[in-house]
Amino acid sequence: MKITEVRALPLAIPMREATPPSPWPYIEFPPVDLEAPLLAEPIRCRDGFVTVGERPGLGADPNPEVLARDPYQRATARPFYLT
């Protein structure tokens, strides 16, 4: 899978790999940095390609420092609806 920018949420990689073949065989994202590194181990790009992890879920562990800094609070959670 060819990726032109690897500064995206890690969910995009396994989702693209799990979908049927597409006439657009790449994922492209604007070159912006996230406020904090979400993953403990960064996604590495070699020659424009990334390897899709074989572990379940996202195939990566979140950065515990980022999670501790902004913990989930039920009182401030909002539902997410696709419209």
GULO-274258 format. One record per residue (C-alpha): z negated, y, x. Coordinates in steps of 0.2 Angstrom, whole numbers, padded with zeros to 4 digits, always signed. Each point is the difference from the previous one (the first is absolute). Example, Ala and Ser with C-alpha at 12.3 -4.5 7.8 and 13.67 -1.06 7.14 Angstrom:
-0039-0022+0062+0003+0017+0006
***
This chain:
+0000+0000+0000+0005+0017+0008-0012+0014-0002+0005+0018+0005-0018+0007-0001-0016-0010+0001-0012+0013-0005-0002-0007-0018-0013-0009-0009+0000-0018+0005+0003-0006-0017+0019+0005+0001+0003-0014+0013-0005-0016-0009+0006+0007-0016+0018+0003+0007-0001-0017+0007-0005-0008-0016+0014+0008-0011+0017-0008-0002+0014+0005+0012+0005+0018-0002+0016+0010+0005-0013+0012+0009-0008-0011+0013-0012+0013+0007-0015+0010-0005+0001+0019+0005-0015+0012-0001-0002+0018+0005-0007+0002+0018-0017+0006-0005-0016-0007+0007-0014-0006-0011-0017+0010+0001-0008-0016+0007+0006-0016+0006-0002-0012-0015+0002-0016+0010-0012-0007+0014+0016-0006+0009+0015+0012-0001+0017-0007-0006+0011-0001+0015+0019+0003+0000+0011-0008+0013+0019+0005+0000-0001+0006-0018-0008-0016-0007-0017-0005-0005-0007-0018-0002-0007-0004-0017-0017-0007+0001-0003-0018-0006-0018+0003-0006-0003+0002-0018-0001+0017-0009+0006+0014+0011-0002-0010+0016-0010+0013+0008-0018+0005+0000-0005+0018-0005-0009+0011+0013-0019-0001-0005-0003+0017+0007+0012+0008-0012-0007-0010-0015-0018+0005+0004+0005+0018+0001+0007+0000-0017-0009-0013-0011+0005-0005-0017-0010+0009-0014+0002-0006-0017-0004+0017-0007+0015+0008+0008+0012-0014-0002+0015+0004-0011+0012-0012-0009+0017-0002+0007+0014-0001-0013+0019-0002+0004+0010+0010-0013
***
